[in-house]
Amino acid sequence: MLDDVLGPSPDVLFCGINPGLMSEATGHHFARPGNRFWPALHLSGFTPRLLAPAEQHLLPSYGLGITNLVPRASAKASELTREELARGGADLASKVARVRPKVLAVLGISAYRTAFARPKSVIGPQDELVGGVRVWVLPNPSGLNAHWTVTTIAGEMARLRASL
């Protein structure tokens, strides 16, 4: 299981769907080459330089954290069951209530829709709260998500950053 990266009262808690096999092997979030999380995070202005996955420990110094919806590693998020996602949503709501970030940023619209039974949700800010915290859904940065580029993912992250 991949450890959360958390500091006290983060501005944004980024939530991936689940660890990929490379992340599970290395112990670093979004570790697979081709994942656009780290480049998009930098391009959006959340970090002053491009961080490597092994530098994830620096995120709390920028007011950021990372967790996952489902702890089980898999090659693709599509391998997760609806039950795992729903259980992950309940666990995430409890975690967010404890950690109290300003915003929960879920990286993956399909997983968000399933985990929180919100089938009509779209990318961007959500009307509903999770764990008493406002939610912003971002595109899944996996290289398998061909509908989004690093530039468009960074653009959505920048919208989130501007909302803070």
C-alpha positions, 0 to 999 in steps of 0.5 A: 500500500502506498503511503499518503503524503500529508502535512498539516492542513493542506490547501489541496489534497490531490486524490489519485484513483489507485496506485499503478504498479510502478508507484507500488514498486517505488513507493512514489505517487504517479511514478510511471513515466508518461504520467502527466501529474508532475509536469501538469502540477508544475505547469499549473503553478502549484510548484516552482519547478518540475518535481520528480516522483521521488521528491513527493515529500516536498509537497507539504511545503507547498501546501499540497498532499496526495492520497488515493481513492483505492489502496490496491495497486493495478495496471489500470484503474479499470481493473477496480470494482464498483465496490472498491470505488464505493468503499474508497469514497467512504474511506476518503470522506472520513480521511478528508474530514480528519485532514481538513484540506481547503479543497479535495482534488480528485484526479479522475471523473469516472472514478469520482462518479462511481465512488460518490454515486454522482453519475452526472458530475463533470470536470471542475468544481462540484456542488457537493462536499466530501467530508465537509470539504469542497471538491474539484474533479480533475482529469486523470493524468495517466498516460492511458487517458488520451483525451487530455494532454499535459497542457489541458490537465495543467489548465484545469489545475490552474483553474483550481489554483486560481480558486484558492 
